[in-house]
Amino acid sequence: MSEEDAVPTKEPTAGTQSLERAMALLGCFSEDTRELRVLELCAMTGLNQSTVSRMVAALDRTGYVIQDARTGLYRLGPAAVRLGSVALNSSPIYAASRQISQNLARRTGLGVNLAELSGAQLRYLGNFEGPRAPKSFSMAGRTGPLHATGMGKALLATMGDTEVDAYFEGEVARFTPRTIVDRDDMRTALEEIRTRGFAVELEELAFGRSCIAAAIHDRTRAGIAALSISGPLSAFEEPGSTFDDLARSVIEAADEISIALGFNPATAGSRPAFVAN
């Protein structure tokens, strides 16, 4: 290759570098770090104090962060909320699921969770509260492991052995003594899920919680998302809310969403029907 043909490596322009730094600052905010000081942002990004101060001032002016006048702490602002809302409402899965999920939460009185498959993890699109499973926060945007959640196991059950093996070649964390971290144990669990048509999580991610989940399929029959009914263990044992009734309800809701996304039950092949516990 001649010198004329060579493509020089370009350094980031000043504008691009500023944008990357602004995104890095916004990325510092999370469920665990909702409010931050300038010095904390410096430590988290490696940027100097004058740069961070200048950039958060610009983000404050544009509404992406807000500074508390009393504490001096910064938190995400309304412009960030608006963008998050636009992103969520742009999701075909969320659009097809929202009303169905709300109806299911109202009918069962439990929490209904919706998540899409994102690489090797779940990404929550939303949670819909029932009176027996209230939450003081939104799940949208959070991520979760596949092996330790009902929705994750429902999605693993739609995958082939090669994909599941690849998942278990990575880090598989144990969250409670009930978490399935062994590939052979998961193989047995996934066969049961495929037979029954739904997955169960019983204190595998957190103590005192349980859920029943079913996969959501697209027009290609691929598992792309999942829906779950969740709540405290006691809620699954209350009169009028039998386990089998809840399992049937979540399967029917997931199937309704799948059909809205183009899934054709007539071509589902050997996809299992509900099997009572």
C-alpha positions, -999 to 999 in steps of 0.1 A, spaced: 0 0 0 14 34 -10 15 64 13 -13 79 -7 -35 49 -1 -29 48 37 -58 61 58 -45 81 87 -58 73 122 -78 103 133 -77 116 168 -111 125 184 -120 161 175 -127 185 203 -164 183 198 -164 145 198 -142 144 229 -166 168 248 -195 146 238 -178 115 251 -169 132 283 -205 144 288 -218 108 282 -193 95 306 -205 119 333 -242 109 327 -232 73 328 -219 77 364 -255 80 377 -272 48 386 -295 32 412 -266 31 436 -253 66 428 -283 88 422 -267 120 435 -231 129 431 -207 157 439 -182 171 414 -153 155 432 -170 121 430 -176 126 393 -139 134 389 -129 102 407 -153 81 386 -143 95 352 -107 104 358 -114 140 345 -100 170 363 -122 192 385 -123 222 361 -134 200 332 -161 183 352 -174 216 367 -176 231 332 -194 201 317 -219 196 345 -227 233 343 -235 228 306 -256 197 314 -274 216 341 -283 244 317 -297 219 292 -316 200 318 -297 167 317 -287 171 353 -300 192 382 -280 206 411 -296 206 445 -292 242 457 -289 231 494 -265 201 491 -247 210 459 -253 174 447 -261 166 411 -288 142 399 -303 134 365 -327 160 352 -359 161 331 -342 160 298 -327 127 306 -361 114 318 -376 126 285 -350 107 264 -355 76 285 -393 78 279 -388 82 242 -365 52 241 -389 31 260 -419 41 240 -400 33 208 -397 -4 218 -421 -26 198 -420 -51 227 -430 -25 252 -457 -11 230 -472 -45 225 -469 -55 262 -479 -24 281 -517 -28 283 -516 -66 285 -491 -63 314 -512 -37 332 -543 -59 329 -525 -89 342 -512 -69 373 -547 -57 380 -563 -91 376 -537 -110 398 -529 -82 422 -492 -91 418 -463 -74 401 -458 -80 364 -423 -76 349 -413 -72 313 -377 -77 300 -360 -81 267 -331 -103 259 -300 -81 256 -268 -101 248 -262 -125 277 -285 -107 302 -320 -93 307 -328 -57 302 -360 -46 320 -385 -26 300 -409 -21 328 -428 -33 359 -465 -30 366 -476 -30 402 -503 -50 418 -516 -42 453 -499 -73 468 -465 -65 453 -460 -27 454 -426 -11 444 -413 23 452 -391 24 420 -392 15 383 -373 -15 369 -370 0 334 -334 0 322 -321 -23 349 -303 -55 339 -305 -90 354 -289 -124 349 -305 -151 328 -297 -181 351 -311 -166 383 -344 -151 372 -376 -167 360 -377 -146 328 -340 -154 321 -346 -192 325 -377 -189 302 -354 -173 276 -326 -198 281 -352 -226 274 -358 -211 239 -321 -214 231 -301 -243 217 -275 -263 237 -246 -244 221 -260 -210 232 -267 -222 267 -232 -238 270 -217 -205 259 -236 -187 286 -222 -210 313 -187 -206 300 -189 -170 313 -192 -159 349 -222 -174 366 -228 -158 399 -245 -174 429 -269 -150 445 -286 -173 470 -281 -210 479 -309 -218 454 -292 -201 424 -285 -227 396 -249 -223 387 -242 -259 374 -247 -265 337 -261 -300 341 -285 -288 368 -297 -260 344 -300 -285 316 -325 -305 337 -344 -273 347 -346 -261 311 -361 -294 300 -388 -290 326 -395 -255 315 -398 -266 278 -422 -294 289 -444 -272 312 -443 -240 291 -432 -217 319 -403 -211 343 -403 -206 381 -379 -187 402 -380 -195 439 -356 -173 459 -328 -177 433 -321 -140 429 -333 -127 462 -347 -141 494 -385 -139 500 -394 -135 464 -408 -158 437 -420 -155 402 -436 -174 373 -424 -164 338 -430 -172 301 -411 -163 270 -423 -139 244 -415 -149 207 -413 -129 175 -424 -138 140 -393 -160 135 -403 -179 167 -371 -167 185 -374 -159 222 -368 -122 224 -384 -112 257 -402 -126 287 -430 -117 310 -433 -127 347 -457 -125 376 -438 -118 408 -443 -111 445 -436 -123 480 -437 -161 485 -469 -158 506 -487 -142 477 -485 -174 456 -502 -194 484 -532 -171 491 -567 -184 484 -579 -175 449 -543 -172 435 -533 -208 430 -500 -215 414 -515 -232 383 -539 -203 377 -511 -178 378 -489 -200 355 -517 -202 330 -523 -165 332 -487 -155 325 -485 -180 295 -516 -166 280 -504 -130 284 -470 -139 269 -487 -156 240 -509 -126 234 -479 -103 232 -461 -128 209 -490 -127 185 -490 -89 185 -453 -91 175 -461 -114 146 -457 -148 161 -480 -174 145 -492 -202 168 -502 -223 138 -465 -226 129 -452 -230 164 -444 -267 159 -438 -285 191 -441 -254 213 -455 -268 246 -489 -261 260 -495 -253 296 -488 -283 319 -502 -281 354 -478 -285 384 
